[in-house]
Amino acid sequence: MRKSKHLRIIYNPHAGRRKAVGSLDAIIQTFQEGGYEVSVHRADSPEDIETTAAKSSDVQTLVVAGGDGSIHHAVNGLMKIKESKRPALGILPVGTANDLAFALHLPRTILEACSVINQGRIFSMDLGVVNARYFVNVASAGLLTDVSQKVDVRVKNVLGQLAYYLKGLESIPSFRPFKLEYKLESEHHQEEVMLLLAVNGLSVGGLRQLMPRASLSDGKLDILLVRQSGWPEVVRILFSLLRGEKDASGKIEQFQTEEIIVQTDRPLTSDLDGECGSESPWHIRIGPKISVFH
């Protein structure tokens, strides 16, 4: 007799124009046809996603229907489970940017993403860590980094990624740069910067050309610093990044590392996968790996 496979779906009812809600019956049917016994949990909050994921050692597969923020909370819940009992993570990309889904080359349609999980192909993916918190795609601080937290979910559902860009442009003229000290391979560095990114995936906020050489499995984080600039120049630099062009002004610093220790001249809050992270100082590093369907 074939042993049953157990799968739990956690869905964010507000993500991506409520795509998961309208497709829920078809999602369940697809997984049942793939041989799974399916249970479903409607998440009331980000904290509910994390709590439910942390209690999912009773299933072999945990599927998250949501955006990068939902995946962030699910991963932080999963990492509380002993590795030998931790389910593999499946992703149904129904968020706004879906940066991790892009890096994993997942299909854009929900049912095709379900089929990827049914095929059972597992990828061992790096996680990043800031202090004691995991991130899947990006840790950031400074200009534009809290935009996703400030944009109302209803606006995101109507305008999509455009809502991020509009909110970000609004904040540029009033942003004040910050002094950053970091330790890298025993050497100390000082910079006055507008933006710090530590990227694990291939894109940030839907910017597909930002980190073309990054990898989810190379054991490295890709660090990007934008040095202090006047706001017209910052806009020019940001548009260069949008187009995937190299900046010739010397205002951008990029390098790879396994870890970086960062201090700032004033308290700053980090942003992890679009969710609020810890205040500075930060120990940013590559963490353990997690099993993901791709």
N, C-alpha and C positions, 0 to 999 in steps of 0.2 A: 504494500500500500504506500502510495506516494505521500511524503510528509508535506503538510500544508505550509504555504508561505504566508506570512502575516505582514500587512502593509498598513500604515497609518497615514492619512492625509491631514495635514494642518493647513487650513486656508485662511487668508486674510480677506474678509468680505469686502474691503474697501479698495483693494489694490487694482490698478489698471482698468478703470471703468467697470469694475465688478465682473471681470471676465470669468473668473473661477466660479462665481455663483451661477451664472447662466449655463455653464458647461458641466456642472457637478455630476449630474446623472450619467452623462457620456463618459466622464473621467472614471467613475466607479465601474461602469460596464467594461471599459477598456482594460482596467486592472484585473477585474474578475476573469475576463477572457484570457488574461496572461497568467492565470493560475493563482492569483492572490486572494486571500481572505482580507477584506477591506474594512477598516474603521475610519470614521471621519470626525475631525474636531474643528469646530468653527472658533477661531481665535477672537477673543474680545479685546485684546490689547497686545502690544509687543511683549510685555511681561508674561502674558498667558502663553504665547508661542514658546518662550524660553522654558517655562515651567513644564509645559506639556512635552516638549522635546526631552527634557531631563528625566521624564518618567516613561520613556519609550524603549526601555531595554527589553520589553516583552514582544517587540516586533523585529523583523529582519530588515525592513525598509521603512524609512520615514520620508514622506514626500511633502515638500513645502510649496504651496501655490501662493506666490507673492513676489515682491521685489527684493532688492538687495538688503533692505532693512529687515525684512522678515527672515531671510536666510541668515543674516547676522545673528539674530536672536536664537534661531533654531540651532545654529552651530554652537553658540555659547551654552545652550542647554545640553546638546549632545556630548560636549566635552566633559560634562559632569558624570557621564556614564563610564564605567570601566571599559577599557578598549575591547576586551574579549566579548562584551555584551552590547557594544555600541552598534546601532543599525547603520547601514549605508544611507547616504542622503540622496534623494531624488529631487529635482527642481522643475517646477512648472512656471516658466517665466511670464508672470502677468503684472509686473511692476512697471515703473516709468522708464528707467534707464536699462535695467537688466544687464548690468556690466558683467557679473559673474557668468551668466548664461551665455553671453557673447564670447567670453574667454574659453568656455567649455565647448563652444561650437554647437550649442543646443538649438533645435528647431524653434522657430518663433511661434508656431501654432501649438495649442495646448495638447491636442490629441497626438500629434507627432512627438511631442516631448514625453507623453505617457508611453509611447511605443519604445522610446529610447530606454526607459526604465524597465520595461518588459523584456528587452533584449539582454539585460543583465550585465552590460559591460561596465566595469568599475575602473575608476581613475583615482590614484592616490595623490591628493592635492595638498600643497603647502597651506598652512595657516600662518597669519601674522599675529603678533601679540604686542599690545601696548600696556605696560605695567601688568595687570592681571587679567586683561580683557582680550579676547580673540577678535580678529577681523579676517574677512575672506578676500576683500578686494583692495581697500585703501584706508589708510590712516592719514589724516590731514589736519592742518591748523593754519589759521590766517585767512586771507582774502578768499571769499566765496565758499569757504568750507562748511559753513552751517546753513547754506541756502536751502538744502532739502528739508531741514528741520523747520524752516520759516515759511515754506510754501504750503498753503492750505491744501489738504488732500483733494478737495473739490476742484480747486484750480488745476492741480496736477492732472486730475482725471480728464479735464476739458482740454488743457493746452499741452499736456505731455512734457517733454524735455524743454520746450520753449519756456515754460514757467520757470525753470531753473535759471535760464540765461537772462530773462527779464529781471528776476529778483537779484541776480548777481550784479548786473550792470548798475542797478539802483544803488548798490552798496559801495561801489568803487571810489567815488570822490571823497567820501568821509572816512575811508579806512586809514588807520595809522600803522606804519610798519613796526616790527618788533625786533629786538636784538635776540639773537639765537646763538648759544654756545653748544657745540656738540663734540663728543669724543668719538673718534673713529680710528680703530686699530692703534690705540694708545696715543694718537695725536689729537691735540685740541685745536678746534677751529672756531672762529667768530665771524658772524655775518649779521647784517641788518637786512631782514627779508620781509617780503609781503606774503609769501606762501611756502608751506612745507607739505610735500606729499611723500608718503611711503607706500608704494604700490606693489601689490602682489599679483594683480590680474593684468589685463591688457588695455583697459579703458577706465575712465573716471567720468561719472555723470553723463555717460553716452558719448564722450569724446574718444572715438575709435582709434585715432592716430596718435594719441598722447604717449603711449609706451609700446611702440611696435616690437621691441625686442624682449619685452618682459615675458616671464614664463611662470606658470602655476606650479611647476615641479622642479625648479632649478636650485632650491634651497637659498635663494637670494631675494632681497627686497630691492626695488628700483626707487631710489631717492631723487626727488626733484625739488630744487630750491629756486624761487624767483627772488632775486635781490631787490633791495629798495629802489623804487622808481617813482617818478611823478605819474599821476593817474592816466594822462594821455598815452604815456609810453607803456604802462601796464596793459591798457586796452590793446595796443598794437602787439605786445608780446602774447597776450591771450589769444588774439586772432591768429597769430603765427602757430601757436600750439594747436588751435582748432584745425588748421590746415595740415598739420603734421610737418611743418617746416622747421629747419634748424634756425635758432636765433643767433644773429651775428653780433649782437650788442654786448655780449658778455654778461648779461643779466641773469642767465639761467645756468645753474650748476646741476649736473646729473651724474650719479654714480650708483654702483651696486654694492650691497653689503649684507652680512648676516645679522648685524645688529648696530644700533646707533643710540647713544645716550644724549638726550637733548635737555637743555635748560633755557628758560626765556627770562627776559627782563621784567616781565609782568605776568600775572596769572593768565593763562590762556587755556581754553577748553578744547580738547581734541574732538575730531569727528571721525567715527569709525563706521564705514559703509553707510553713511548718511544718518547715523544715529549718534547721540551725544555720548562722548567718551570721557576719560578722566582729565583732570587739570594737570598742567605741567608742574614739575619736570616729568619726562617720559623716558622709559626704557623700551625702545621699539626693536623688535627682533623677529626672526623666523621662529615659528613654534613647531609643534608636531604636525603630522599629516592626518587627513581625514579621507574616508572613502566616499566618492561621489560618482553617481551614474553619469556617463557621457556618451 
